[in-house]
């Protein structure tokens, strides 16, 4: 199950990613928002991140205009490793080496075709483990 969320600036791209997930057969839960009416991205980023942290969703994709604010909001939730990615290589490596469980995308920066490719790579790449597992644990042990 994929947690999906956005703010008004990411709504159109979230809808595109939602359709992409349906086409590829991924189950998802949409945490909003549901229109282009102005909303506060921290609320939606947090809701999706909490679902990932609880284990209700395996991974998450969150979208705002830059991807920055919503990724910061998601990363405030203990157990979440949300990576802002603007290219497929970053999406691949954050899964392989960082075991990122959430992806942030900037709708004002990343076009829809590229965003689909980034999401596809993020969702299809597995964590390598090994020496990276130690490093991920060290990240998770850092107190805020």
N, C-alpha and C positions, 0 to 999 in steps of 0.2 A: 504494500500500500504506500502510495506517494502522497505526502502532505503538500498542498499547493496553496500559495497565498500571494497577495499583491496589495499595492495601494492603487489609487486612481491612475497614477502615471504608468503603472505596469499592467493595467487591466487588459488592454488589447493584446499584449504579448502573453499574458496568462491564459487568455481564451485560446490563443493559437497553440500554446503548450498543452492546454487541456485537451484540445482536439487531437494533437499529436499523441498524447498518452493513450487516448481512446483508440486511435488507429493502430498503435503498437500493442494494444492489449494490456496496458498497465492499469491496475486499479488505483484510484486516487480519491482523496477527500479534499474538497475545495473549502478552504477556510476564509474565502473572500479576499478582497472586496468584490462586489458584484456589479459595479458600474464605474463610470468616470467621474462621479461626484467626489469632491475632495474628502479624503479621510486621513487618518493618522496611521502611517505604516507600522509603528511599533506594535500596535495592537494585533495586527494580522501576522506579522513576523513572529511574534511571541506565541500566538495560538498554534501556528504550524510547528514551531520549534518544540513546544511542549508536547505535542502529539508524537514527534520523533523521539524526544527524550523519554517519554513514558513507554515507548515501544508500540504504540498504536499504529504508527507508520514506520516503515523501514528507512525511508529517506524523504527529503523534502526539497522543494524548489520554491524559492521566494523571489519576487520581482518588484522593483520600484524603478524610478526613472534612472538612477545611477547604479542601483544595486548596493550602494554603500550603507545607507541608513537601515535598510531592512536586514542586511547581513549583520550589522552591529547589534541590532535588536535580537536577532535569532541567537547570536553568540552569547548573549547574556543568560541564556537558559543552560543550566548545568547539564552536561552530557552532550551538548551540541557542538559540532565542528562545521560551521558554515563557511564555505569558500566562495568568494566573488570571482567568477571566471568569465572572461571575454573571448576565450578561444578553446578549441577542443583539447589542445595539449595540456593546458592548465587543468581542465576538467579531468583528464586522464590521470595526471600526476597527483592531483589532490586526493583522488580515490586510491591510487596505488600506494602512495607514501604517507598520506595524512589520514586515511580512512574517513574522509569528510562524509558526514551523513546528511548535509544539506548543501544545496547549490543556490547561489544568488546570481541574478542576471540583471543588468541595467538595460531597461527597455529603450531608453533614450540614446543608448550607445551601441547596442547589439541588435542587428536586424533579425527578423523572424526566422529566416532560413538558417542563419548561423546559430541562433538560439536553440533551434531544434537539434542541430548537430551537437552542440555543447551538451544539451540535456541527454541525448542518446548516448554519448560517450560516458557521461557521468553515471547514468543508470546501468550501463553494461560493463563497466570496469570494476574489477574486484580489488580488494586490499591485498597487498603483497605479504604483509606480516613481517616476520623475521626481525631484522634490526629496526624496521620502521615501527613495529609494535611497541618497542621500548620507548621510542621517541613520542609516539602518540600518548602513551601512558604518562610520560613526563609532562606533556602539554596539559593533560587532564588533571594532573596533580597541582598545577599552578593555582594558587588562591587569588581571587580577584580582590 
